[in-house]
Amino acid sequence: MNNQLINETLNFYLVGGAVRDQLLKRPILEKDFVVVGSTPGQMLSLGFTQVGKDFPVFLHPQTKEEYALARTEKKQGQGYTGFVCNASPEVTLEQDLARRDLTINAMAMDGQGNITDPYNGLNDLDDRVLRHVSPAFTEDPLRVLRVARFASRYHYLGFTVAEETMALMTKISQSGELTVLSAERVWKEIERSLTEKNPEVFIEVLRKCNALEKLWPELNALWGIPNPAKWHPEICSGIHTMMVLQQATLLTENPVIRFAALCHDLGKSVTPGHLWPSHHGHEKAGLPLIEQFCKKYRVPNQYKKLALLVSEFHLHCHKAFELNPKTILRVFDKINVWRDPTILPQVLLSCQADFNGRLGNEDTAYPQAEYLTELYNACTKITAKPYLEQGLKGIEIKEAIYQARLTLISSLRKA
């Protein structure tokens, strides 16, 4: 089926994020189209392939881009799936756009570049405001997370959440609807936020609308918990954690490292108040909290693994120059640097983010990373081969390698 016949037969529009990002002069990652006045039968006759189960979505026969029939949605049940869909040919473009979350996502563009903007998205785009389209915004609890993610994505352009939209997000948070969201959808939004320019804004927006305390109470609890001023001029553990996330974002685009940075001080949330501002043992106290969060939201193992290592060993890395050779080797063994050469650089980047995520410390050098990397690289040159040639076996080889590494670290150790 050729494009000309499709273009002549169907009344379709580019919608949503593609229109928004084109107007913002941002890269367009994918295009979505809405088709007005058509039916599934007509779409199939034109060569489209239907992929949507809950509502009619079709793939273009050549471009494989998504074309959805214009539809309305009516809330029926809890969560983000409790909707009844009407995709009859009588549904108008304006009705389809009305079901969208934000005004800047509720614009459509025809083939000539003309914009349909029934909800003043262009004005909000100019004013850098994230504003809901209608009161129906509250019908989908996932929108709390989506708006927070948009806030993190467009923060660098000056976007903020409208007060009335924040009020609706707070209403959703207090309704208990967030608890019916699937673990996968919650994690997907968190993970996507970690790839944005300002993931800390995602957390801050969730906190402001009371969603963070519902979704991640251990992280939310860090605000107001003090640290020793000597090491943390910013005092507050929550503020420190946001600064660490900012630093991790400057250091790497890897969301796994950014997640580890976000989790590194969770153990401080369970320090008894009478011990504040000291947090002795918070490194290991954070481990069950990370395990609990990762189990709850089915977080991929690579995220959990690094977060656990960084939580347990970030103070060891900070104190690298004070550690004796046996302790350094024990840390290397626990981190398992011998089997996975990628893990130490990730741990050290997370620790550097923690070190720099303190008031006045943002640009301070972190020589511990270079030092530990030097020791590790030197140790990797010690292999089993010479000990095999000496006739050693099994545990003897393991012990010989350990002693050789210990001697080497001792010779390179910086007091």
C-alpha positions in Angstrom: 0.0 0.0 0.0 1.6 3.3 -1.0 1.9 6.4 1.2 -0.1 8.6 -1.2 -3.2 6.5 -0.9 -2.9 6.5 3.0 -2.4 10.3 3.0 -5.4 10.8 0.7 -7.6 8.4 2.7 -6.9 9.1 6.3 -7.3 12.3 8.4 -4.3 12.0 10.7 -2.2 14.3 12.9 1.2 14.2 14.6 0.5 14.4 18.3 2.0 14.5 21.8 5.7 14.5 22.5 6.8 14.9 18.9 4.9 18.1 18.5 6.2 19.4 21.9 9.8 18.6 21.2 9.7 19.9 17.7 8.5 23.3 19.0 11.2 23.2 21.7 13.8 22.3 19.1 14.7 19.1 20.9 15.5 15.8 19.2 12.3 13.8 18.3 12.8 10.2 19.4 9.6 8.8 18.1 6.5 10.0 16.3 2.9 9.1 17.3 -0.1 9.9 15.1 -3.8 10.1 15.8 -6.3 9.2 13.1 -9.7 10.9 13.2 -12.9 9.5 11.6 -11.5 6.0 10.7 -12.2 2.4 11.8 -10.1 -0.6 12.5 -11.4 -2.2 9.3 -10.3 0.7 7.2 -6.9 0.8 8.8 -6.4 -2.9 8.1 -7.5 -2.5 4.5 -4.8 0.2 4.0 -2.1 -2.3 5.1 -1.7 -1.2 8.8 -1.0 -3.9 11.4 -3.0 -3.7 14.7 -1.0 -3.9 17.9 -3.1 -2.4 20.6 -5.2 -4.8 22.7 -7.0 -2.3 25.0 -7.6 0.3 22.2 -6.9 0.4 18.5 -3.3 1.2 17.7 -1.8 0.4 14.3 1.7 0.3 12.7 2.2 2.0 9.4 3.0 -0.5 6.7 6.2 1.3 5.6 7.5 3.5 8.5 6.2 1.2 11.4 5.2 4.3 13.3 2.2 4.2 15.6 -1.2 5.4 14.4 -3.9 5.4 17.0 -7.6 5.9 16.3 -8.9 9.1 18.1 -10.5 8.0 21.4 -12.0 9.1 24.6 -11.5 7.4 28.0 -13.8 7.1 31.0 -12.5 6.1 34.4 -13.9 2.8 35.6 -11.9 1.2 38.4 -8.6 2.0 40.1 -5.1 2.7 38.8 -3.9 3.6 35.3 -5.6 0.7 33.6 -9.1 1.2 34.9 -10.5 3.0 31.8 -13.2 2.3 29.3 -12.2 3.4 25.8 -14.4 4.7 22.9 -12.6 4.8 19.6 -15.6 5.4 17.3 -15.3 7.4 14.1 -17.3 10.2 15.7 -14.6 11.0 18.3 -13.1 14.4 17.4 -9.4 15.5 17.5 -10.2 17.9 20.4 -11.8 15.1 22.4 -8.8 12.9 21.9 -6.4 15.7 23.0 -8.6 16.3 26.1 -7.6 13.0 27.6 -3.9 13.8 27.6 -2.0 14.8 30.7 -0.4 18.2 30.1 -1.3 21.0 27.8 2.1 20.9 26.2 1.3 17.3 25.3 -2.2 18.0 24.0 -1.3 19.7 20.7 -1.6 18.2 17.2 0.1 19.1 13.9 -1.2 18.3 10.4 0.9 17.5 7.4 1.3 21.2 6.5 2.6 22.1 9.9 -0.6 23.7 11.2 -1.0 23.4 15.0 -4.3 22.4 16.7 -4.1 23.7 20.3 -7.4 23.6 22.1 -5.9 23.7 25.6 -3.4 26.6 25.2 -0.3 24.3 25.1 1.6 26.9 23.1 1.1 29.5 25.8 2.4 27.1 28.5 5.3 26.1 26.2 6.2 29.8 26.0 5.7 30.4 29.7 7.6 27.2 30.6 4.7 25.7 32.6 3.7 22.1 33.1 -0.1 22.3 33.5 -2.8 19.7 33.4 -5.4 19.7 30.6 -8.5 19.0 32.8 -9.7 17.8 36.2 -9.6 14.3 34.6 -5.9 14.5 35.2 -6.6 12.9 38.7 -8.0 9.7 37.1 -4.6 8.3 36.3 -2.1 8.1 39.2 0.8 7.4 36.9 0.6 11.0 35.8 2.2 12.1 39.2 5.4 10.3 38.1 5.2 11.4 34.5 4.9 15.1 35.4 7.8 14.7 37.9 9.8 13.2 35.1 8.9 15.9 32.6 9.9 18.4 35.3 13.3 16.8 35.5 13.7 16.6 31.7 12.8 20.2 31.0 14.2 21.9 34.1 17.2 23.1 32.2 14.8 25.1 29.9 13.1 26.7 32.9 10.0 24.6 33.2 8.1 24.3 36.5 4.9 22.6 37.6 1.9 24.8 37.8 0.6 25.3 41.4 -2.9 24.0 40.5 -1.3 20.9 38.9 0.9 20.3 41.9 -2.3 20.5 44.0 -3.9 17.7 41.9 -0.8 15.6 42.2 -0.9 16.0 46.0 -4.6 15.0 45.9 -3.7 11.8 44.0 -0.9 11.0 46.4 -3.2 11.4 49.4 -5.9 9.3 47.8 -4.0 6.0 48.0 -4.1 5.5 44.2 -0.3 5.4 43.9 -0.3 2.1 45.7 -2.2 0.4 42.9 0.4 1.3 40.3 2.3 -1.8 39.2 5.9 -2.2 40.3 7.1 -2.2 36.7 5.5 1.1 35.8 6.8 2.9 38.9 10.4 1.6 38.3 10.2 2.5 34.6 9.5 6.1 35.5 12.2 6.2 38.1 14.7 4.6 35.7 13.8 7.0 32.9 14.2 10.0 35.3 17.7 8.8 36.0 18.6 9.4 32.4 17.5 13.0 32.4 19.6 16.2 32.8 18.2 16.8 36.3 17.0 13.6 38.0 17.1 15.3 41.4 14.1 17.5 40.2 12.1 14.3 39.7 12.7 13.4 43.4 12.1 16.9 44.6 8.7 17.1 42.8 7.6 13.8 44.1 8.5 14.9 47.6 6.7 18.2 47.2 3.4 16.5 46.3 3.7 13.9 49.0 4.3 11.1 46.5 7.8 10.2 47.7 6.7 9.3 51.2 4.1 6.9 49.6 6.5 5.4 47.0 9.9 5.5 48.8 9.5 6.4 52.5 13.1 5.6 53.4 14.4 8.1 50.9 11.8 10.7 51.9 12.8 10.3 55.6 16.3 11.7 54.9 15.0 15.3 54.9 15.5 16.8 58.3 18.0 14.2 59.5 21.3 16.1 60.3 24.9 15.2 59.5 28.0 16.4 61.3 28.7 20.0 60.0 32.4 19.2 59.8 31.8 16.8 56.9 28.5 18.1 55.7 28.1 21.9 55.7 24.7 21.4 54.0 23.7 19.5 57.2 20.4 17.8 55.9 20.8 14.3 54.6 18.1 14.8 52.0 19.7 17.9 50.6 23.0 16.1 50.6 21.5 13.1 48.7 20.1 15.5 46.0 23.6 17.1 45.7 25.1 13.7 45.3 22.7 12.8 42.6 23.5 16.1 40.8 27.2 15.3 41.0 26.6 11.8 39.7 24.8 13.3 36.8 27.7 15.5 36.0 30.1 12.6 36.2 28.3 10.0 34.1 25.3 9.3 32.0 25.0 5.8 33.4 21.7 5.5 35.3 23.0 2.5 37.3 25.7 4.7 38.9 23.2 7.5 39.4 20.9 5.1 41.2 23.7 3.9 43.5 24.5 7.6 44.3 20.8 8.1 45.2 20.8 5.1 47.5 24.2 5.5 49.2 22.9 7.1 52.5 19.6 5.4 53.0 20.9 3.8 56.2 20.8 7.2 57.8 17.0 7.1 57.7 17.1 4.5 60.5 19.7 6.1 62.8 18.0 6.7 66.2 17.4 10.4 66.8 19.4 10.5 70.0 22.5 9.6 68.1 22.2 12.4 65.5 24.2 13.9 63.9 26.4 10.8 64.1 25.5 7.9 61.8 27.8 5.1 62.8 27.1 2.0 60.8 24.8 3.6 58.4 26.6 1.9 55.5 25.4 -1.5 56.4 22.1 -0.3 57.8 21.2 0.8 54.3 21.6 -2.7 52.8 18.3 -4.1 53.8 16.5 -0.9 52.8 18.0 -1.2 49.3 17.1 -4.8 49.1 13.6 -4.0 50.2 13.1 -1.2 47.6 14.6 -3.3 44.8 12.3 -6.2 45.6 9.3 -4.0 45.9 9.8 -2.4 42.5 11.5 -5.4 40.8 14.6 -3.3 40.1 17.1 -5.0 37.7 20.0 -6.8 39.5 22.7 -4.6 38.0 21.2 -1.6 39.8 20.8 -3.4 43.1 24.2 -4.9 43.0 26.0 -1.6 42.6 23.8 0.3 45.1 24.6 -2.4 47.7 28.3 -2.1 47.1 28.4 1.7 47.2 26.3 1.8 50.4 28.5 -0.7 52.2 31.9 0.6 51.0 31.7 4.3 50.3 33.4 5.3 53.6 36.1 2.8 52.9 36.8 4.5 49.6 36.8 7.9 51.2 39.4 6.7 53.7 41.5 4.9 51.1 44.7 6.6 52.2 44.1 5.5 55.8 43.4 1.8 55.1 45.9 -0.9 55.8 46.8 -3.3 52.9 44.7 -6.1 54.3 41.6 -3.9 54.5 42.2 -2.6 50.9 42.5 -6.2 49.7 39.4 -7.2 51.6 37.4 -4.4 50.0 38.6 -5.5 46.5 37.6 -9.0 47.3 34.1 -8.0 48.6 33.5 -5.8 45.6 34.7 -8.7 43.5 37.0 -6.6 41.2 38.9 -9.7 40.0 35.9 -11.2 38.2 34.3 -7.9 37.0 36.8 -5.3 35.9 33.9 -2.8 35.3 32.7 -2.7 38.9 35.5 -0.7 40.6 35.2 2.3 38.2 31.5 2.4 38.9 31.9 2.2 42.6 34.5 5.0 42.6 32.4 7.3 40.4 29.5 6.9 42.9 31.9 7.6 45.8 33.3 10.7 44.0 29.7 11.9 43.6 29.2 11.5 47.3 32.4 13.3 48.1 31.6 16.2 45.8 27.9 16.3 46.8 28.6 18.6 49.8 28.4 22.3 50.2 31.6 23.9 49.1 33.1 20.6 48.0 31.6 20.4 44.5 34.9 21.0 42.6 37.3 19.3 45.1 39.6 16.6 43.7 39.0 13.0 44.7 42.5 11.4 44.6 41.2 8.3 46.3 39.8 7.0 43.1 43.1 7.3 41.2 44.9 5.7 44.2 42.6 2.7 44.4 42.6 2.2 40.7 46.4 2.2 40.7 46.5 -0.5 43.4 43.9 -2.6 41.5 45.7 -2.3 38.2 49.0 -3.4 39.8 47.3 -6.3 41.5 45.9 -7.6 38.2 49.4 -8.2 37.0 49.8 -10.9 39.6 48.6 -14.2 38.0 48.6 -17.9 38.9 51.0 -18.9 36.2 54.3 -18.6 38.1 52.8 -20.5 41.1 51.6 -23.3 38.8 55.1 -23.5 37.4 56.4 -23.9 41.0 54.1 -26.8 41.5 51.6 -25.2 43.8 48.0 -26.3 43.7 44.5 -25.1 44.7 44.5 -23.3 48.0 48.3 -22.9 47.9 48.0 -20.8 44.7 45.2 -18.7 46.1 47.2 -18.0 49.3 50.4 -17.2 47.2 48.4 -14.7 45.1 46.9 -13.1 48.2 50.3 -12.7 49.8 51.8 -11.3 46.6 49.0 -8.7 46.3 49.4 -7.8 50.0 53.1 -7.2 49.5 52.5 -5.2 46.4 49.9 -3.0 48.0 52.2 -2.5 51.0 55.0 -1.2 48.6 52.6 1.1 46.8 50.7 2.3 49.8 50.5 6.0 50.5 50.6 6.8 54.1 
